[in-house]
Amino acid sequence: MKLDILVIAAHPDDAELACSGTIASHIAKGFRVGILDLTKGEMGTRGTPELRLKESAKAAEILGLSARENAGFKDIYFLDDEKHQVEIIKIIRKYKPEIVLANAVSDRHPDHGKGALLASHACFMSGLRKIKTFLDGEEQEAWRPKYVYHYIQNNYIQPDFVVDITDYWDKKIESIKAFRSQFYDPNSQEPESFISSEGFLDFIEARAKEYGHSIMVKYGEGFTVERMIGVDNLFDLK
């Protein structure tokens, strides 16, 4: 199955928090979008790996994803090394995405910046024919995504471009709330975490409004680029 966009995320819920509005808007336009979660988030303060996999499946259903996989890397301890790069290359070659959306280039959680580098390196390496990978016993063809963009997470980063997600804000929030174990619940007996505070989703909305305001819409999601964006038509710019 070929995907148009593959979102690579260090943890389940990274994609939902940072770019699910963009995901939903592109699915509505007819593009095929999938998510690769690198870990099961097993080092998180709340929930269990099993529960987070169920929540991931629910969020995938809400967004209408064409595919969602979990690489099973070790939360916190995964590295940007050959072993992990090869596993991501296999997924890239499996789905052949034109665009990859990856973690923020730097952030509060060290896995986010690390995941950004790992995804970026794997995208380049996936295009090298001399790196051999196999799926179901058959050698995979080399494939390099045309573009790698990085979504913005907790820390403020000046975006290189902003996507209007106004019409998909409710879908974004619904997908985030699929991860019930992670966010505010007055009846939960689990310890409070950085993202489970009552005001955290207010922050998510405020950030979306800030980025939206920058392009004169209600809600937006920001991204950074790895190389200069070019256009052949000035009317493509808004």
DOMARPA-230740 format. One record per residue (C-alpha): residue number from 1; residue in three letters; x, y, z. Coordinates in nm, 4 decimals. Layout:
BEGIN
[NUM,"ALA",[X,Y,Z]]
...
END
This chain:
BEGIN
[1,"MET",[0.0000,0.0000,0.0000]]
[2,"LYS",[0.1483,0.3313,-0.1050]]
[3,"LEU",[0.1038,0.6314,0.1216]]
[4,"ASP",[0.1167,0.9953,0.0228]]
[5,"ILE",[0.2244,1.1049,0.3716]]
[6,"LEU",[0.3948,0.9076,0.6484]]
[7,"VAL",[0.4061,1.0653,0.9936]]
[8,"ILE",[0.6905,0.9369,1.2113]]
[9,"ALA",[0.6419,0.9953,1.5845]]
[10,"ALA",[0.8582,0.9042,1.8819]]
[11,"HIS",[0.5541,0.8274,2.0984]]
[12,"PRO",[0.1881,0.7438,2.0532]]
[13,"ASP",[-0.0010,1.0774,2.0714]]
[14,"ASP",[0.2906,1.2887,1.9393]]
[15,"ALA",[0.1284,1.3025,1.5963]]
[16,"GLU",[-0.2174,1.3744,1.7362]]
[17,"LEU",[-0.0952,1.6600,1.9547]]
[18,"ALA",[0.1243,1.8228,1.6925]]
[19,"CYS",[-0.0157,1.7590,1.3450]]
[20,"SER",[-0.3476,1.5701,1.3497]]
[21,"GLY",[-0.5257,1.8700,1.2003]]
[22,"THR",[-0.2907,1.8553,0.9028]]
[23,"ILE",[-0.3410,1.4789,0.8818]]
[24,"ALA",[-0.7201,1.5145,0.8839]]
[25,"SER",[-0.7209,1.7937,0.6272]]
[26,"HIS",[-0.5105,1.5939,0.3820]]
[27,"ILE",[-0.7152,1.2782,0.4273]]
[28,"ALA",[-1.0242,1.4873,0.3478]]
[29,"LYS",[-0.8514,1.5952,0.0246]]
[30,"GLY",[-0.8100,1.2307,-0.0740]]
[31,"PHE",[-0.4500,1.1689,0.0311]]
[32,"ARG",[-0.3469,0.8456,0.1999]]
[33,"VAL",[-0.1796,0.9098,0.5358]]
[34,"GLY",[-0.0210,0.6715,0.7859]]
[35,"ILE",[0.1619,0.6950,1.1178]]
[36,"LEU",[0.4698,0.5089,1.2388]]
[37,"ASP",[0.5013,0.5319,1.6176]]
[38,"LEU",[0.8594,0.4501,1.7147]]
[39,"THR",[0.7851,0.3415,2.0733]]
[40,"LYS",[0.4884,0.2293,2.2808]]
[41,"GLY",[0.5457,0.5145,2.5263]]
[42,"GLU",[0.6161,0.2637,2.8005]]
[43,"MET",[0.8195,0.5103,3.0065]]
[44,"GLY",[0.5265,0.7508,3.0310]]
[45,"THR",[0.3938,0.8347,3.3756]]
[46,"ARG",[0.0408,0.7150,3.3009]]
[47,"GLY",[-0.1121,0.4211,3.1208]]
[48,"THR",[0.0452,0.0996,2.9930]]
[49,"PRO",[0.1939,0.0018,2.6555]]
[50,"GLU",[-0.1059,-0.2235,2.5902]]
[51,"LEU",[-0.3534,0.0526,2.6663]]
[52,"ARG",[-0.1679,0.3052,2.4538]]
[53,"LEU",[-0.1755,0.0675,2.1566]]
[54,"LYS",[-0.5539,0.0470,2.1929]]
[55,"GLU",[-0.5742,0.4253,2.2184]]
[56,"SER",[-0.3554,0.4582,1.9087]]
[57,"ALA",[-0.5923,0.2332,1.7154]]
[58,"LYS",[-0.8886,0.4446,1.8266]]
[59,"ALA",[-0.7165,0.7652,1.7200]]
[60,"ALA",[-0.6300,0.6067,1.3839]]
[61,"GLU",[-0.9960,0.5240,1.3326]]
[62,"ILE",[-1.1030,0.8780,1.4198]]
[63,"LEU",[-0.8549,1.0318,1.1758]]
[64,"GLY",[-0.9207,0.7788,0.9004]]
[65,"LEU",[-0.5586,0.6668,0.8651]]
[66,"SER",[-0.4698,0.4214,0.5909]]
[67,"ALA",[-0.2056,0.2571,0.8127]]
[68,"ARG",[-0.0562,0.2747,1.1604]]
[69,"GLU",[0.2388,0.0735,1.2844]]
[70,"ASN",[0.4514,0.0653,1.5978]]
[71,"ALA",[0.8235,-0.0027,1.5594]]
[72,"GLY",[0.8549,-0.1205,1.9197]]
[73,"PHE",[1.1715,0.0768,1.9882]]
[74,"LYS",[1.2676,0.1186,2.3529]]
[75,"ASP",[1.1165,0.4391,2.4906]]
[76,"ILE",[1.3843,0.6891,2.6031]]
[77,"TYR",[1.6670,0.4499,2.5102]]
[78,"PHE",[1.6321,0.4222,2.1310]]
[79,"LEU",[1.9234,0.5622,1.9333]]
[80,"ASP",[1.9935,0.7171,1.5967]]
[81,"ASP",[2.2059,0.4206,1.4902]]
[82,"GLU",[2.2192,0.1587,1.2154]]
[83,"LYS",[1.9874,-0.0874,1.3900]]
[84,"HIS",[1.7059,0.1663,1.4298]]
[85,"GLN",[1.7667,0.3386,1.0955]]
[86,"VAL",[1.7284,0.0088,0.9071]]
[87,"GLU",[1.3943,-0.0651,1.0733]]
[88,"ILE",[1.2567,0.2730,0.9666]]
[89,"ILE",[1.3991,0.2292,0.6157]]
[90,"LYS",[1.1954,-0.0915,0.5859]]
[91,"ILE",[0.8765,0.1006,0.6662]]
[92,"ILE",[0.9609,0.3851,0.4283]]
[93,"ARG",[1.0275,0.1390,0.1468]]
[94,"LYS",[0.7097,-0.0498,0.2326]]
[95,"TYR",[0.4813,0.2541,0.2046]]
[96,"LYS",[0.6833,0.4740,-0.0358]]
[97,"PRO",[0.5553,0.8091,0.0982]]
[98,"GLU",[0.6104,1.1289,-0.0978]]
[99,"ILE",[0.6206,1.3331,0.2255]]
[100,"VAL",[0.7389,1.2451,0.5753]]
[101,"LEU",[0.6345,1.4490,0.8784]]
[102,"ALA",[0.8707,1.3950,1.1712]]
[103,"ASN",[0.9188,1.5076,1.5302]]
[104,"ALA",[1.0265,1.8582,1.6268]]
[105,"VAL",[1.3949,1.9256,1.5662]]
[106,"SER",[1.4332,2.0139,1.9360]]
[107,"ASP",[1.1956,1.9899,2.2273]]
[108,"ARG",[1.1445,1.9408,2.5996]]
[109,"HIS",[1.1421,1.5613,2.5637]]
[110,"PRO",[1.4804,1.4309,2.4392]]
[111,"ASP",[1.3138,1.1576,2.2320]]
[112,"HIS",[1.1567,1.4230,2.0091]]
[113,"GLY",[1.4779,1.5780,1.8795]]
[114,"LYS",[1.6368,1.2345,1.8658]]
[115,"GLY",[1.3384,1.0999,1.6720]]
[116,"ALA",[1.3637,1.3934,1.4310]]
[117,"LEU",[1.7250,1.3119,1.3470]]
[118,"LEU",[1.6578,0.9396,1.3229]]
[119,"ALA",[1.3669,0.9910,1.0827]]
[120,"SER",[1.5618,1.2398,0.8711]]
[121,"HIS",[1.8641,1.0133,0.8400]]
[122,"ALA",[1.6474,0.7108,0.7586]]
[123,"CYS",[1.4648,0.9037,0.4859]]
[124,"PHE",[1.7937,0.9849,0.3133]]
[125,"MET",[1.9407,0.6400,0.3613]]
[126,"SER",[1.6254,0.4744,0.2278]]
[127,"GLY",[1.7197,0.6089,-0.1142]]
[128,"LEU",[2.0581,0.4356,-0.1157]]
[129,"ARG",[2.0401,0.1226,-0.3309]]
[130,"LYS",[2.3367,-0.0416,-0.1596]]
[131,"ILE",[2.1469,-0.0563,0.1698]]
[132,"LYS",[1.9640,-0.3869,0.1350]]
[133,"THR",[1.6395,-0.4527,0.3224]]
[134,"PHE",[1.3852,-0.7322,0.2911]]
[135,"LEU",[1.0125,-0.7612,0.3543]]
[136,"ASP",[0.8442,-1.1031,0.3621]]
[137,"GLY",[1.1586,-1.2522,0.2145]]
[138,"GLU",[1.1708,-1.0162,-0.0855]]
[139,"GLU",[1.4276,-0.7441,-0.1386]]
[140,"GLN",[1.2788,-0.3963,-0.1173]]
[141,"GLU",[1.3360,-0.1217,-0.3714]]
[142,"ALA",[1.5163,0.1930,-0.2651]]
[143,"TRP",[1.2827,0.4852,-0.2005]]
[144,"ARG",[1.3510,0.8381,-0.0805]]
[145,"PRO",[1.0626,1.0694,0.0193]]
[146,"LYS",[1.0643,1.3955,-0.1727]]
[147,"TYR",[1.0149,1.6132,0.1360]]
[148,"VAL",[1.0741,1.5888,0.5120]]
[149,"TYR",[0.8977,1.8421,0.7321]]
[150,"HIS",[0.9094,1.8650,1.1111]]
[151,"TYR",[0.6022,1.9407,1.3181]]
[152,"ILE",[0.6361,2.1606,1.6254]]
[153,"GLN",[0.5652,2.0209,1.9700]]
[154,"ASN",[0.5966,2.1650,2.3212]]
[155,"ASN",[0.8758,2.4200,2.2776]]
[156,"TYR",[0.7997,2.7240,2.0649]]
[157,"ILE",[0.9774,2.7157,1.7288]]
[158,"GLN",[0.9253,2.9763,1.4587]]
[159,"PRO",[0.7573,2.7792,1.1773]]
[160,"ASP",[0.8683,2.7946,0.8157]]
[161,"PHE",[0.5073,2.7416,0.7093]]
[162,"VAL",[0.1673,2.7007,0.8736]]
[163,"VAL",[-0.1210,2.4760,0.7683]]
[164,"ASP",[-0.4764,2.6028,0.8155]]
[165,"ILE",[-0.6574,2.3383,1.0249]]
[166,"THR",[-0.9599,2.5457,1.1224]]
[167,"ASP",[-1.2116,2.3093,0.9645]]
[168,"TYR",[-1.0461,2.0095,1.1334]]
[169,"TRP",[-1.0006,2.1422,1.4854]]
[170,"ASP",[-1.2768,1.9264,1.6332]]
[171,"LYS",[-1.1304,1.6170,1.4647]]
[172,"LYS",[-0.7886,1.7016,1.6093]]
[173,"ILE",[-0.9256,1.7309,1.9628]]
[174,"GLU",[-1.1257,1.4090,1.9238]]
[175,"SER",[-0.8117,1.2219,1.8161]]
[176,"ILE",[-0.6134,1.3620,2.1097]]
[177,"LYS",[-0.8822,1.2613,2.3568]]
[178,"ALA",[-0.8664,0.9046,2.2244]]
[179,"PHE",[-0.5593,0.8826,2.4492]]
[180,"ARG",[-0.7731,0.8940,2.7606]]
[181,"SER",[-0.4984,0.7584,2.9856]]
[182,"GLN",[-0.2695,1.0514,2.9100]]
[183,"PHE",[-0.4808,1.3619,2.9540]]
[184,"TYR",[-0.6866,1.5330,3.2198]]
[185,"ASP",[-0.9420,1.3138,3.3919]]
[186,"PRO",[-1.0689,1.4285,3.7350]]
[187,"ASN",[-1.1570,1.0674,3.8186]]
[188,"SER",[-0.8166,0.9195,3.7358]]
[189,"GLN",[-0.6186,0.7641,4.0190]]
[190,"GLU",[-0.2910,0.7814,3.8264]]
[191,"PRO",[-0.0181,1.0328,3.9117]]
[192,"GLU",[-0.0289,1.3673,3.7364]]
[193,"SER",[0.2103,1.4149,3.4483]]
[194,"PHE",[0.3261,1.7123,3.2435]]
[195,"ILE",[0.0505,1.6591,2.9864]]
[196,"SER",[-0.2285,1.5452,3.2194]]
[197,"SER",[-0.2764,1.8799,3.3901]]
[198,"GLU",[-0.6138,2.0470,3.3445]]
[199,"GLY",[-0.4632,2.3327,3.1463]]
[200,"PHE",[-0.2546,2.1335,2.8980]]
[201,"LEU",[-0.5179,2.1136,2.6252]]
[202,"ASP",[-0.5754,2.4868,2.6708]]
[203,"PHE",[-0.2085,2.5286,2.5777]]
[204,"ILE",[-0.2579,2.3129,2.2663]]
[205,"GLU",[-0.5465,2.5361,2.1614]]
[206,"ALA",[-0.3546,2.8545,2.2377]]
[207,"ARG",[-0.0606,2.7368,2.0262]]
[208,"ALA",[-0.2946,2.6504,1.7380]]
[209,"LYS",[-0.4585,2.9912,1.7649]]
[210,"GLU",[-0.1193,3.1623,1.7672]]
[211,"TYR",[-0.0061,2.9831,1.4520]]
[212,"GLY",[-0.3480,3.0355,1.2954]]
[213,"HIS",[-0.3352,3.4061,1.3716]]
[214,"SER",[-0.0057,3.4304,1.1838]]
[215,"ILE",[-0.1828,3.3311,0.8602]]
[216,"MET",[-0.5136,3.5048,0.9458]]
[217,"VAL",[-0.7173,3.1918,1.0217]]
[218,"LYS",[-0.8536,3.0568,1.3498]]
[219,"TYR",[-0.6334,2.7484,1.3956]]
[220,"GLY",[-0.3015,2.6425,1.2445]]
[221,"GLU",[-0.0217,2.3899,1.2815]]
[222,"GLY",[0.3392,2.4941,1.2228]]
[223,"PHE",[0.6205,2.3069,1.0514]]
[224,"THR",[0.9895,2.3565,0.9847]]
[225,"VAL",[1.1726,2.2476,0.6717]]
[226,"GLU",[1.5095,2.0863,0.6074]]
[227,"ARG",[1.5717,2.2682,0.2803]]
[228,"MET",[1.4405,2.5734,0.1002]]
[229,"ILE",[1.0859,2.5548,-0.0308]]
[230,"GLY",[1.0460,2.6476,-0.3972]]
[231,"VAL",[0.7361,2.7327,-0.5999]]
[232,"ASP",[0.6776,2.7843,-0.9705]]
[233,"ASN",[0.3634,2.9913,-0.9230]]
[234,"LEU",[0.3426,3.2909,-0.6903]]
[235,"PHE",[-0.0313,3.2273,-0.6526]]
[236,"ASP",[0.0519,2.9055,-0.4644]]
[237,"LEU",[0.1604,3.1312,-0.1770]]
[238,"LYS",[-0.1062,3.2487,0.0648]]
END
